[in-house]
Amino acid sequence: MKNEKDKLSIERFQSILKIKTISGKEEFKSEFDRFYPTLRELYPTVFEAVEWEVVGDYGILIRWKGKSAEKKPVIFMAHQDVVACEEDKWTHPPFAAEIHEGMIWARGSVDTKCIISALMESAEELIDTGFVPERDIYFAFGADEEVFGTTMPQIVETLQNRGIEPWFVLDEGGAIISELPMGISEAFAMVAVTEKAYGTMKIKLYNGDKANAPQRISEAVKLLADKPLPGVLDAPVQEMLRRLGPYATKALRPVMKNIRLFAPAVNKVLDGNSDTRPMIRSSIIHEKSEAYPAENAAGASFKLRLNPWDNGEKVRSHVQSLLGDDVEISIEMKSGGAPVSSWDTDAFRYIEKTVAEVFSAHTTPFVLDGGTDARHAAPICKEIYRLGAFRMSTAMRKSVHHENERMPVENYLEGIRFYKEFIKGL
């Protein structure tokens, strides 16, 4: 570690990571009880200087008052809750926050206690120097994002009731990525301008003349996997390709310049890569199949991740056309789709500028395959962006919601620098 200041920053991050704030489980309620008091203990300068409150049971809303009441505020979001894990599958204990090979191994190190800690570190340091932001800054830390909870909607409702209309919102989502497809070796900040809707689908088939129900279900699952919903090169995808194009292989550059002309070829390229496929396609993911002998029927359940241009009725129509009119289909959406935020804005350009200064990276919009708390801000804000400002390898991204989640120490410290410079320039 470079100096004592960095050492203390890492130690505070480790303290937060050791709190076992696992979503949706009553036995970890006491861990959430510890989270807010721990923040106050770790960052006393912040809490002496700001207005703060607990919203709902555990939501944390901080207002850092700026110089000008005329300028619209900015809201930073993150969530303190984490998903459960099978601890025996981890190389290092998931809630010990140990450092090995220059990396902090812990649940939440990437998703998203890193953002909470980096924001608090930035505020603590800036306030200590006498810095006052030009506009109000809000930190909104949810407590149940991983289980589609109510905390962030409550925080947004609180802000809405106070007439708060932010300039923009910045939440988790993309990252600074160097391992990109199409031969691209340059680093890009992937800033999500929308996100997928989440839902579930169940289908049921009864015994027919030609085949029994379990066999028909097996065939149906395979058919839905073989014939997914059509890929769409929507506006944010086209803009992403336009920005990535100059850095792709020479053979692909002419194609990327003329996306509409070469749409089928571009679709094929994106569809062939596991990272880019979700950007053009909604997903119907098989979870399990079941037999119902008493009903002489069989069924299957699926997870749905739908892009903004698709919806539950499109899924129903697609499935019905493939499986026939006698299939029973029930769809339940857990989260609605998010509006697409424009990338032709001063807010997006400011993100782009700070990314270039801190990471020497380019920036592009994209469609986020996952869901975030940011979608709840739609009633009060049109400019909603999703970027966890840390360099992330493919292995780091794949560790989210899986075993061995980890954050390199240097990447975390670089993230603090981004948020500090970002806040200073607002």
NUKOL-659865 format. One record per residue (C-alpha): residue in one letter; residue number from 1; x, y, z. Coordinates in steps of 0.2 Angstrom, whole numbers, plus 2048, in hexadecimal, padded with zeros to 3 digits. Each point is the difference from the previous one (the first is absolute). Layout:
 bagu kollum   x   y   z
    A    NUM   X   Y   Z
...
# end
This chain:
 bagu kollum   x   y   z
    M      1 800 800 800
    K      2 806 811 7FB
    N      3 7FE 80A 811
    E      4 7F8 800 811
    K      5 7F0 809 7F9
    D      6 7FD 7F2 7F3
    K      7 803 7F3 80E
    L      8 7F3 808 80B
    S      9 7F4 801 7F1
    I     10 802 7ED 7FC
    E     11 7FD 7FC 813
    R     12 7F0 80A 800
    F     13 7FA 7F7 7F0
    Q     14 804 7EF 809
    S     15 7F6 805 80F
    I     16 7F1 803 7F5
    L     17 802 7F0 7F6
    K     18 801 7F6 810
    I     19 7EE 805 804
    K     20 7F5 7F1 7FA
    T     21 7F2 80A 7F9
    I     22 7F8 7F1 7F6
    S     23 7EF 805 7F7
    G     24 7F0 7F8 805
    K     25 805 7F6 80F
    E     26 7F9 804 811
    E     27 80F 7F9 809
    F     28 80B 80E 7F9
    K     29 7F5 80E 806
    S     30 80D 804 80E
    E     31 80D 802 7F3
    F     32 7F6 80E 7F7
    D     33 7FE 807 812
    R     34 813 802 800
    F     35 802 807 7EF
    Y     36 7FB 812 803
    P     37 808 802 811
    T     38 810 7F9 7F8
    L     39 800 80D 7F2
    R     40 7FE 80E 80D
    E     41 80F 7F9 80A
    L     42 80B 7FF 7F1
    Y     43 7FC 810 7F8
    P     44 7FC 80D 80E
    T     45 805 80F 7F6
    V     46 7F3 7FC 7F3
    F     47 7F2 7FE 80D
    E     48 804 810 809
    A     49 7FF 80A 7F0
    V     50 7F1 7F8 7F7
    E     51 7ED 7FE 803
    W     52 7FC 7EE 801
    E     53 7F1 7F4 804
    V     54 7FB 7EE 800
    V     55 7F2 7FD 7F3
    G     56 7F5 7F0 803
    D     57 809 7F4 80B
    Y     58 812 801 7FA
    G     59 801 80C 7F1
    I     60 80D 80E 802
    L     61 7FD 811 7F8
    I     62 80E 80D 802
    R     63 7FE 812 7FA
    W     64 811 809 7FD
    K     65 7FA 812 7FF
    G     66 808 80A 7F2
    K     67 804 813 7FD
    S     68 7F2 803 7F3
    A     69 7ED 7FC 803
    E     70 7FD 804 7EE
    K     71 80A 7F2 7F9
    K     72 7F8 7EF 7FF
    P     73 807 7F3 80B
    V     74 808 7F0 7FC
    I     75 7FC 7EF 807
    F     76 80C 7F1 803
    M     77 7F8 7F0 803
    A     78 807 7EF 807
    H     79 7F9 7F2 80A
    Q     80 807 7F9 811
    D     81 7F8 7EF 7FE
    V     82 808 7F1 7F8
    V     83 7FB 7EF 7FA
    A     84 803 7F0 80A
    C     85 80E 7F4 7FC
    E     86 806 7EE 803
    E     87 80F 805 80B
    D     88 808 7EF 7FE
    K     89 802 803 7ED
    W     90 80B 810 803
    T     91 813 800 7FF
    H     92 800 80C 80E
    P     93 7F1 804 80D
    P     94 7F3 80B 7F8
    F     95 7FE 80B 80F
    A     96 812 801 806
    A     97 805 80D 7F3
    E     98 812 7F9 800
    I     99 80D 806 7F4
    H    100 808 7F3 7F5
    E    101 80B 803 7F0
    G    102 7FC 813 801
    M    103 7ED 7FD 800
    I    104 7F2 802 80D
    W    105 7F6 7F0 801
    A    106 7EE 803 806
    R    107 7EE 800 7FC
    G    108 7FB 811 7FB
    S    109 812 806 7FB
    V    110 7F9 802 7EE
    D    111 7ED 800 803
    T    112 7FF 80E 807
    K    113 808 804 810
    C    114 80F 807 7F6
    I    115 7F6 80E 7FA
    I    116 7F9 804 811
    S    117 812 800 808
    A    118 807 80A 7F1
    L    119 7F3 80D 802
    M    120 802 802 813
    E    121 813 800 7FE
    S    122 7FF 80E 7F3
    A    123 7F4 80A 80B
    E    124 80A 7FE 810
    E    125 810 806 7F7
    L    126 7F8 80E 7F7
    I    127 7F6 807 80F
    D    128 810 7FE 80B
    T    129 809 80D 7F4
    G    130 7F1 80C 801
    F    131 7F9 7FC 7EF
    V    132 7ED 804 7FD
    P    133 7F8 7FA 7F0
    E    134 7F9 80C 7F4
    R    135 7EF 7F7 801
    D    136 7F7 7F4 80C
    I    137 806 7EF 7FF
    Y    138 7F6 7F1 806
    F    139 806 7EF 805
    A    140 7F1 7F3 800
    F    141 805 7EF 806
    G    142 7F3 7F3 7FF
    A    143 7FE 7F0 80A
    D    144 7F7 7F3 7F6
    E    145 804 803 7EE
    E    146 805 7EE 7FD
    V    147 7EE 7FA 805
    F    148 7F6 80D 7F6
    G    149 7FD 809 810
    T    150 7F7 810 805
    T    151 80E 80B 808
    M    152 805 809 7F0
    P    153 7EE 804 7FB
    Q    154 7FE 807 812
    I    155 80F 80B 7FE
    V    156 7FB 806 7EF
    E    157 7EE 804 806
    T    158 808 80A 80F
    L    159 80A 80A 7F3
    Q    160 7F1 802 7F5
    N    161 7F5 806 80F
    R    162 80D 80D 803
    G    163 800 806 7EE
    I    164 812 7FA 7FC
    E    165 803 7FF 7ED
    P    166 812 7FA 7FE
    W    167 80B 805 7F1
    F    168 805 7EE 7FF
    V    169 801 7EF 809
    L    170 810 7F5 801
    D    171 7FE 7EE 806
    E    172 809 7EF 7FE
    G    173 7FF 7F8 7EF
    G    174 80F 800 7F4
    A    175 812 801 803
    I    176 811 805 7F9
    I    177 804 7F1 7F4
    S    178 80F 7FC 7F5
    E    179 7FB 7EE 7FB
    L    180 7F4 803 7F2
    P    181 7FB 7F6 7F1
    M    182 803 804 7EE
    G    183 813 802 803
    I    184 7FE 810 80A
    S    185 80E 802 80C
    E    186 7FC 812 806
    A    187 7F8 803 811
    F    188 7EE 806 800
    A    189 7F5 806 80D
    M    190 7F0 7F7 7FD
    V    191 7F2 80B 806
    A    192 7EF 7F8 800
    V    193 7F2 80C 7FA
    T    194 7F2 7F3 803
    E    195 7FE 7EF 808
    K    196 7F6 7F0 7FD
    A    197 7EF 7FC 808
    Y    198 7FF 7F1 80B
    G    199 7F2 7F3 801
    T    200 7FC 7EE 800
    M    201 7F6 7F5 7F4
    K    202 7F8 7EF 803
    I    203 7F9 7F4 7F2
    K    204 7F5 7F1 802
    L    205 7FC 7F3 7F3
    Y    206 7F4 7F1 802
    N    207 801 7EF 7F8
    G    208 7FC 800 7ED
    D    209 7FD 7F3 7F3
    K    210 812 800 7F9
    A    211 80B 802 810
    N    212 7FE 800 813
    A    213 802 810 809
    P    214 811 7FE 808
    Q    215 807 7FC 7EE
    R    216 7F7 80F 7F9
    I    217 807 80B 80E
    S    218 812 7FA 7FD
    E    219 7FE 804 7ED
    A    220 7F8 811 805
    V    221 80F 805 80A
    K    222 80C 7FB 7F2
    L    223 7F6 80A 7F4
    L    224 800 810 80A
    A    225 812 7FE 802
    D    226 803 7FD 7ED
    K    227 7F4 80E 7FB
    P    228 803 80F 80C
    L    229 7F7 811 7FE
    P    230 807 80A 7F1
    G    231 80F 80A 802
    V    232 7FE 813 7FE
    L    233 80D 80D 7FC
    D    234 7F7 80E 80A
    A    235 807 812 802
    P    236 80B 7FD 80F
    V    237 808 7F0 7F8
    Q    238 803 80A 7F0
    E    239 808 80E 809
    M    240 80B 7F4 80A
    L    241 806 7F8 7EF
    R    242 803 811 7F9
    R    243 80B 804 80E
    L    244 809 7EF 801
    G    245 802 7FF 7ED
    P    246 810 80A 7FE
    Y    247 809 7F4 80C
    A    248 7FA 7F0 7F9
    T    249 80A 7F5 7F4
    K    250 803 807 7EE
    A    251 7F4 7F4 7F9
    L    252 7F2 805 80B
    R    253 802 813 7FF
    P    254 7F6 802 7EF
    V    255 7F2 7F6 807
    M    256 7FF 80A 810
    K    257 800 810 7F6
    N    258 7F1 7FA 7F6
    I    259 7F6 7F7 80E
    R    260 7EF 801 7F7
    L    261 807 7FA 7F0
    F    262 809 7F1 808
    A    263 7F3 7FD 80E
    P    264 7FE 7ED 7FD
    A    265 813 7FE 801
    V    266 802 80C 80F
    N    267 7F2 7F6 809
    K    268 809 7F0 7FD
    V    269 810 807 807
    L    270 7F8 806 810
    D    271 7F5 7F0 801
    G    272 810 7F6 800
    N    273 807 808 810
    S    274 7FA 7FC 811
    D    275 803 812 806
    T    276 7F7 809 7F1
    R    277 7F2 7F4 7FD
    P    278 7F5 806 80E
    M    279 802 812 7F9
    I    280 7F6 7FB 7F1
    R    281 7F5 7F2 806
    S    282 7F3 7FE 80E
    S    283 803 7EF 809
    I    284 7F5 7F2 805
    I    285 80A 7F5 80C
    H    286 7FA 7EF 805
    E    287 800 7FD 813
    K    288 7F7 7EF 802
    S    289 7F3 7F4 7F9
    E    290 7F3 7F7 80A
    A    291 7F4 7F2 7FD
    Y    292 7EE 800 807
    P    293 7FA 7EE 7FF
    A    294 7EF 804 808
    E    295 7FC 80D 7F3
    N    296 808 7F5 7F2
    A    297 80B 80F 7FC
    A    298 812 807 801
    G    299 807 812 802
    A    300 80F 80A 800
    S    301 805 811 807
    F    302 80C 80D 7F9
    K    303 808 810 805
    L    304 7FD 80F 7F4
    R    305 80C 80E 7FD
    L    306 7F8 80C 7F4
    N    307 807 80E 7F6
    P    308 7F7 811 800
    W    309 7F9 7FC 7EE
    D    310 7F8 7F0 806
    N    311 7F3 7FC 80D
    G    312 7F6 7F2 808
    E    313 7F3 800 7F2
    K    314 80D 7FE 7F3
    V    315 808 7F1 809
    R    316 7EE 7F8 801
    S    317 7FD 802 7EE
    H    318 812 7F9 7FC
    V    319 7FE 7F1 80B
    Q    320 7EE 7FD 7FA
    S    321 806 800 7EE
    L    322 80D 7F4 803
    L    323 7F7 7F4 80B
    G    324 7EE 801 7FA
    D    325 7EF 806 807
    D    326 7FE 7F2 80D
    V    327 80E 805 80B
    E    328 7FC 80A 810
    I    329 80B 80F 802
    S    330 801 80B 810
    I    331 80B 80E 801
    E    332 804 80B 810
    M    333 80C 80F 7FE
    K    334 80A 804 810
    S    335 807 811 7F9
    G    336 7FB 80B 7F2
    G    337 80B 805 7F2
    A    338 80A 810 802
    P    339 7FF 80F 7F4
    V    340 80F 803 7F5
    S    341 80A 80F 806
    S    342 808 80B 7F3
    W    343 813 800 7FD
    D    344 7FF 811 7F8
    T    345 800 809 810
    D    346 80C 80B 80A
    A    347 7FE 7F3 80E
    F    348 806 7F2 7F5
    R    349 80E 80B 7F9
    Y    350 806 804 812
    I    351 801 7ED 804
    E    352 80A 7FE 7F0
    K    353 80C 80E 804
    T    354 803 7FA 812
    V    355 803 7EE 7F9
    A    356 80D 806 7F4
    E    357 809 80A 80D
    V    358 801 7F3 80D
    F    359 800 7EF 7F6
    S    360 806 806 7EF
    A    361 7F2 7F6 7F9
    H    362 7F2 803 7F4
    T    363 7ED 800 804
    T    364 7F1 7F8 7F8
    P    365 7EE 7FE 804
    F    366 7FA 7EE 800
    V    367 7F1 7F5 806
    L    368 802 7F8 811
    D    369 7FB 7EE 801
    G    370 7FD 801 813
    G    371 7F4 80B 80B
    T    372 804 80E 80B
    D    373 7F8 80C 80D
    A    374 802 80E 7F3
    R    375 7F0 7FC 7F7
    H    376 7F6 806 80F
    A    377 807 812 7FD
    A    378 7F6 801 7EF
    P    379 7F2 80A 808
    I    380 80C 80E 805
    C    381 80E 800 7F3
    K    382 802 7FC 7EE
    E    383 813 7FF 800
    I    384 804 7F0 809
    Y    385 811 7F8 7FD
    R    386 808 7F0 807
    L    387 812 7FF 803
    G    388 80A 7F8 80E
    A    389 810 80A 7FD
    F    390 80D 7F2 802
    R    391 80B 7F6 7F4
    M    392 7F9 7EF 7FF
    S    393 807 7F0 7F8
    T    394 7F4 7F3 7F9
    A    395 804 7F5 80F
    M    396 7FB 80E 80C
    R    397 7EF 803 7F6
    K    398 7FD 7ED 800
    S    399 802 7FF 813
    V    400 7F1 80B 803
    H    401 7F3 7F5 808
    H    402 80C 7F2 7FF
    E    403 80E 7F9 80B
    N    404 811 809 802
    E    405 7FA 812 7FD
    R    406 80F 80B 802
    M    407 807 812 7FD
    P    408 812 804 7FC
    V    409 807 80D 80D
    E    410 806 80B 7F3
    N    411 7F0 800 7F6
    Y    412 7F7 805 810
    L    413 80B 80E 803
    E    414 7FF 806 7EE
    G    415 7ED 800 802
    I    416 801 80B 80F
    R    417 80A 80C 7F6
    F    418 7F3 800 7F2
    Y    419 7F2 804 80C
    K    420 80A 80E 809
    E    421 804 808 7EF
    F    422 7EE 7FE 7FA
    I    423 7F9 808 810
    K    424 80C 80F 7FF
    G    425 7FC 804 7EE
    L    426 7ED 800 803
# end
